[in-house]
C-alpha cells in the first residue's frame, strides 16, 4: 500500500494493487471529493456534500446516487438511498457489495446486515 499526504497531513492518495483513491479537502479540512480509480480509469467519484449526505457518480452507467446518513447517539443508524436513474441500482450493487434491492429506500443498520424497510418508489 502506498499513501501520499497533503500539506496539512491529510491523506491525498491511497494506492494498492492497481487501485487508487484520491481525496481532496475543503478549507475546513473536511473531505469534499474522492475519486476511485483502477489504473487510470475512474470507477467512482464521490462528492461529500455534508457529513450527512454524499453523491456518488459512476461513469460506467452515467448514473448517480445520493446517500443520506441518519444518525442517533453519534452512530449511523439508517441510510436513505435515492438514485437519479432507474438503471443505477445494478451498478451500485457491484461497488458497495450490497444488493440494495431497488432503486431507492431507507435501510436501517444493525451492523450485521443492511435491511430495506421503507422503499420510496
C-alpha positions in Angstrom: 0.0 0.0 0.0 1.3 3.5 -0.9 -0.1 6.7 0.7 0.6 10.3 -0.1 -0.3 13.3 2.2 -1.2 16.9 1.5 0.4 19.9 3.2 -2.0 19.6 6.2 -1.0 15.9 6.7 -4.3 14.5 5.4 -4.3 11.5 3.0 -4.2 12.8 -0.6 -3.8 9.4 -2.3 -4.2 5.8 -1.1 -3.0 3.2 -3.6 -2.8 -0.6 -3.6 -2.9 -3.4 -6.2 -3.6 -1.1 -9.2 -6.4 0.8 -7.4 -6.1 4.3 -6.0 -8.3 6.7 -4.0 -7.7 10.4 -4.5 -9.0 12.7 -1.7 -9.5 16.4 -1.8 -10.4 18.7 1.1 -12.1 22.0 1.7 -10.8 24.9 3.7 -12.1 23.5 7.0 -10.2 20.2 6.3 -13.5 18.3 5.6 -13.5 15.9 2.7 -15.0 17.4 -0.4 -14.4 14.8 -3.1 -12.9 11.3 -3.5 -12.1 9.6 -6.8 -11.7 5.9 -7.0 -9.5 4.7 -9.9 -8.4 1.4 -11.3 -5.2 2.2 -13.2 -6.1 5.5 -15.0 -9.8 4.6 -15.3 -12.2 6.4 -13.0 -14.6 4.0 -11.4 -16.4 6.2 -8.9 -16.5 9.9 -7.9 -18.0 10.8 -4.6 -18.9 14.4 -3.5 -19.1 14.7 0.2 -21.9 17.3 0.4 -22.1 17.3 4.2 -21.4 14.8 7.0 -25.0 13.6 6.4 -25.0 13.4 2.6 -22.9 12.1 -0.3 -23.4 12.0 -4.1 -21.8 9.0 -5.9 -21.3 9.2 -9.7 -20.4 6.1 -11.7 -19.0 6.9 -15.2 -19.8 3.3 -16.3 -23.5 4.0 -16.4 -23.6 7.8 -16.3 -25.8 7.4 -13.2 -25.6 8.8 -9.7 -26.9 8.0 -6.2 -27.5 10.2 -3.2 -26.8 8.6 0.2 -28.3 10.4 3.2 -27.0 9.2 6.5 -29.3 9.2 9.6 -27.5 9.4 12.9 -28.6 8.6 16.5 -26.2 8.7 19.5 -23.3 9.5 17.2 -23.7 6.4 15.1 -25.2 5.9 11.6 -28.5 4.0 12.2 -30.0 4.3 8.7 -29.2 5.3 5.1 -31.7 6.9 2.8 -30.7 5.9 -0.8 -32.1 7.5 -3.9 -30.9 7.2 -7.5 -31.0 9.7 -10.3 -31.5 6.9 -13.0 -33.7 3.8 -12.9 -30.8 1.6 -14.0 -28.4 2.8 -11.3 -29.1 0.0 -8.8 -27.4 -2.8 -10.6 -24.2 -0.7 -11.0 -24.1 0.4 -7.3 -24.6 -3.1 -6.1 -21.2 -4.0 -7.6 -19.4 -1.1 -5.9 -20.9 -1.3 -2.4 -21.2 -5.1 -2.2 -24.8 -4.8 -1.1 -27.9 -5.7 -3.0 -30.0 -2.6 -2.3 -33.0 -4.4 -3.8 -34.5 -1.5 -5.6 -33.6 1.9 -6.8 -34.4 3.7 -3.6 -35.3 3.1 0.0 -34.4 3.6 3.6 -32.1 1.0 5.2 -31.7 0.5 8.9 -28.4 -0.8 10.1 -27.9 -3.4 12.7 -24.1 -3.6 12.0 -24.5 -7.2 11.0 -26.7 -6.7 7.9 -28.5 -4.0 6.0 -32.2 -4.4 5.7 -34.6 -2.4 3.5 -37.6 -1.3 5.5 -39.2 1.5 3.5 -38.9 1.6 -0.3 -39.6 5.1 -1.6 -40.6 4.2 -5.1 
